[in-house]
């Protein structure tokens, strides 16, 4: 465990890039061999568009990294936050408690809660539309976020670090796991049911998260999780459906040219708001 702490305490930008793009490459290779859906689209154009938003996210995080780092340094130096409060009841700190509690709370605040809020708060949803407008969900879709949403997500991460009292090694470890698992649960991989059923008790699998990318509600308002799957069970936002029935994209933004053009996507949060569409009949895609 000490080696892991040492590694993430001093992880370089190059190694963080290897984790990000290594995971993307791995899952794109797997989904090429065993895809769930055989999409009829230009995969390289799709990848290029999503890589553009990947790099804008990297840029936002790079420009604001000093806030995250200084927050982590401050909570560590001042023993502020939940894991420090827990440690105060023990004769000496327990790194495993810090790891487990820290990962759980950071995933809840900076992933599940931030994601849920992005669906419930209108001005946040306007930025989150860009992520949901993808009509061909694959591993690269994990990184498709408007720069404005990247700032929003960064703010929730800083809040999580503050409340947890997370040291820098825990912050870096969490971000690495979050990026890797996000690419995994967005990937177009056909998984054996037994494996998916087993993993889904703890982590978010592709079969679970795909439901969230269905083109209309209420399915798009479910399965918000990123690393851990049980938050959706706890807050009753968990849905399980036959993935083959899913249709990706957004019913409010159905035009292909609008959701496959960088300039159009960047403009969406600042355009006239399009309210949700009401349907006469409810869908039933449940298993």
C-alpha positions in Angstrom: 0.0 0.0 0.0 2.9 2.3 0.7 4.1 1.9 -2.8 0.7 2.9 -4.2 0.6 6.0 -2.0 4.1 6.9 -3.1 3.3 6.4 -6.7 0.1 8.6 -6.7 1.7 11.2 -4.5 4.2 11.8 -7.2 2.4 10.7 -10.4 3.5 12.6 -13.4 1.3 14.2 -16.1 2.8 11.6 -18.5 1.6 8.7 -16.4 -1.9 10.3 -16.0 -2.1 10.6 -19.7 -1.1 6.9 -20.1 -3.9 5.9 -17.8 -6.4 8.0 -19.6 -5.5 7.1 -23.2 -4.4 3.6 -22.3 -7.9 2.8 -20.9 -9.5 4.4 -24.0 -7.4 2.3 -26.3 -8.0 -0.9 -24.4 -11.8 -0.6 -24.3 -11.9 0.5 -28.0 -10.0 -2.6 -29.0 -12.3 -4.8 -26.9 -15.5 -3.3 -28.3 -14.1 -3.7 -31.8 -13.9 -7.5 -31.2 -17.0 -8.1 -29.1 -19.4 -5.1 -29.7 -23.0 -5.1 -28.3 -24.2 -2.8 -31.1 -22.8 -2.7 -34.6 -23.0 1.0 -35.4 -23.4 2.3 -38.9 -21.3 5.4 -38.6 -17.8 6.9 -39.3 -16.0 5.7 -36.2 -12.9 7.9 -36.8 -15.0 11.0 -37.2 -16.9 10.1 -34.0 -13.6 9.5 -32.2 -12.2 12.8 -33.4 -15.2 14.7 -32.1 -15.1 13.1 -28.7 -11.3 13.5 -28.5 -11.8 17.3 -29.0 -13.9 17.4 -25.9 -11.4 15.1 -24.1 -8.7 17.6 -24.7 -10.9 20.6 -23.6 -11.6 18.7 -20.4 -7.8 18.1 -19.9 -7.2 21.8 -20.6 -9.8 22.9 -18.0 -8.4 20.6 -15.4 -4.9 21.7 -16.1 -5.7 25.4 -15.8 -7.6 24.8 -12.5 -5.3 22.2 -11.0 -3.7 24.6 -8.6 -7.1 24.9 -6.8 -7.4 21.2 -6.4 -3.8 20.7 -5.3 -3.9 23.6 -2.8 -7.2 22.4 -1.4 -5.7 19.0 -0.8 -2.6 20.5 0.8 -4.7 22.7 3.1 -7.0 19.9 4.4 -4.0 17.7 5.0 -2.0 20.4 6.8 -5.0 21.4 8.9 -6.4 17.9 9.5 -9.7 19.0 8.1 -12.3 16.6 6.7 -14.1 13.4 7.4 -11.1 11.0 7.2 -9.2 13.2 9.6 -12.2 13.3 11.9 -12.4 9.5 11.9 -8.7 9.2 12.5 -9.0 11.4 15.6 -10.8 8.5 17.3 -7.9 6.2 16.7 -4.4 6.0 18.2 -2.9 6.1 14.7 -4.2 6.8 11.2 -5.4 3.8 9.2 -4.7 4.2 5.5 -7.3 1.6 4.5 -10.0 3.4 6.3 -8.9 6.6 4.5 -8.9 4.8 1.2 -12.3 3.2 1.5 -14.1 6.1 3.1 -12.4 8.7 0.8 -13.1 6.8 -2.4 -16.8 6.2 -1.4 -17.5 9.9 -0.5 -15.5 11.3 -3.5 -17.4 9.1 -5.9 -20.7 10.1 -4.3 -20.1 13.8 -4.4 -18.0 14.4 -7.5 -19.6 11.7 -9.6 -23.1 10.5 -8.6 -24.4 13.8 -6.9 -22.8 16.0 -9.6 -24.4 13.9 -12.3 -27.8 13.9 -10.6 -27.6 17.6 -10.2 -26.7 18.1 -13.9 -30.1 16.5 -14.7 -32.1 18.4 -12.2 -30.7 21.9 -12.4 -31.7 23.4 -15.7 -28.6 25.6 -16.3 -26.4 22.6 -15.5 -28.4 20.4 -17.8 -27.9 22.8 -20.7 -24.1 21.9 -20.6 -24.7 18.2 -19.9 -26.8 17.9 -23.1 -23.5 17.6 -25.1 -22.7 14.4 -23.3 -26.2 12.9 -23.9 -26.5 14.0 -27.5 -24.0 11.3 -28.6 -26.0 8.9 -30.8 -23.3 6.2 -30.8 -22.1 5.5 -27.3 -18.7 3.9 -27.0 -15.6 4.2 -24.8 -14.8 7.6 -26.2 -18.2 9.0 -25.2 -17.0 9.0 -21.6 -14.9 12.1 -22.3 -17.5 14.0 -24.3 -18.2 17.0 -22.0 -18.7 20.6 -22.8 -15.9 22.8 -21.3 -18.5 24.5 -19.1 -19.5 21.1 -17.7 -15.9 20.3 -17.1 -15.7 23.4 -14.9 -18.9 22.3 -13.1 -17.5 18.8 -12.5 -14.2 20.2 -11.3 -16.0 22.3 -8.7 -17.8 19.2 -7.3 -14.4 17.4 -7.2 -12.9 20.3 -5.1 -15.9 20.2 -2.8 -15.4 16.4 -2.4 -11.7 16.9 -1.6 -12.6 19.5 1.0 -15.3 17.4 2.8 -13.2 14.2 2.7 -10.0 15.9 3.7 -8.3 14.0 0.8 -4.5 13.9 0.6 -3.1 14.3 -2.9 -2.4 10.6 -3.4 -6.1 9.8 -2.8 -7.2 12.6 -5.2 -5.0 11.2 -7.9 -6.0 7.6 -7.3 -9.6 8.6 -7.4 -9.3 10.5 -10.7 -7.4 7.6 -12.3 -10.1 5.1 -11.2 -12.9 7.4 -12.2 -11.5 8.0 -15.7 -10.9 4.2 -16.3 -14.3 3.1 -15.0 -16.1 5.8 -16.9 -14.5 4.6 -20.2 -15.4 1.0 -19.2 -19.1 1.7 -18.4 -19.5 3.7 -21.6 -17.9 1.1 -23.8 -19.8 -0.8 -26.5 -18.8 -4.2 -25.1 -21.0 -7.3 -25.1 -20.4 -8.9 -21.7 -21.5 -12.3 -20.5 -24.6 -12.0 -18.3 -23.0 -13.8 -15.3 -20.0 -11.4 -15.3 -22.2 -8.3 -15.7 -24.5 -9.5 -12.9 -21.6 -10.1 -10.6 -19.7 -6.8 -11.2 -22.9 -4.8 -11.1 -23.3 -5.4 -7.3 -20.3 -3.1 -6.8 -19.3 -1.2 -9.9 -21.2 0.4 -12.8 -21.0 -1.9 -15.8 -21.7 -1.0 -19.5 -25.1 -2.8 -19.3 -26.1 -0.6 -16.3 -24.9 2.7 -17.6 -26.1 2.4 -21.2 -29.7 2.7 -19.8 -28.8 6.3 -18.8 -28.1 7.1 -22.4 -31.5 6.1 -23.8 -32.9 9.0 -25.8 -35.9 9.8 -23.6 -37.1 9.9 -20.0 -37.5 8.3 -17.5 -34.6 6.0 -18.5 -32.2 8.9 -19.1 -32.9 9.9 -15.5 -31.6 6.7 -14.0 -28.2 4.9 -13.3 -26.2 8.0 -12.6 -23.3 6.1 -11.1 -19.7 6.1 -12.3 -17.5 3.9 -10.1 -19.9 2.4 -7.5 -23.3 1.0 -8.5 -25.0 1.0 -5.1 -25.6 4.8 -5.0 -28.4 4.3 -7.5 -29.9 1.4 -5.5 -29.7 3.5 -2.3 -31.4 6.5 -3.9 -33.9 4.4 -6.0 -32.6 5.6 -9.4 -31.5 2.2 -10.5 -33.2 0.7 -13.6 -32.3 -2.5 -15.5 -33.4 -2.9 -19.1 -32.8 -5.0 -22.1 -29.9 -3.1 -23.7 -30.8 -4.2 -27.2 -33.9 -2.0 -27.0 -32.0 1.2 -26.2 -31.8 4.1 -28.6 -29.0 6.6 -27.9 -29.1 10.4 -28.2 -31.7 13.0 -27.1 -35.3 13.4 -28.3 -34.9 17.2 -27.9 -31.8 17.2 -30.2 -32.6 14.6 -32.9 -30.8 16.2 -35.8 -27.5 14.4 -36.7 -25.8 17.4 -38.1 -26.4 19.4 -34.9 -24.8 16.8 -32.6 -21.9 15.8 -34.8 -20.5 19.3 -35.3 -18.1 20.9 -32.7 -19.4 24.5 -33.2 -23.0 23.5 -32.9 -22.3 21.5 -29.8 -20.4 24.3 -28.1 -23.4 26.6 -28.8 -26.1 24.4 -27.3 -25.9 25.6 -23.7 -26.5 29.2 -24.8 -29.4 28.6 -27.2 -33.1 28.7 -26.4 -33.9 26.0 -23.9 -35.8 23.0 -25.3 -38.2 21.6 -22.7 -38.6 17.9 -22.2 -41.0 16.1 -24.6 -44.2 14.6 -23.2 -45.3 11.3 -24.7 -48.8 9.8 -24.7 -47.5 6.4 -23.9 -44.8 5.2 -21.5 -42.1 2.9 -22.7 -41.3 -0.4 -21.0 -37.8 -1.6 -21.6 -37.3 -3.4 -18.3 -35.8 -6.9 -18.1 
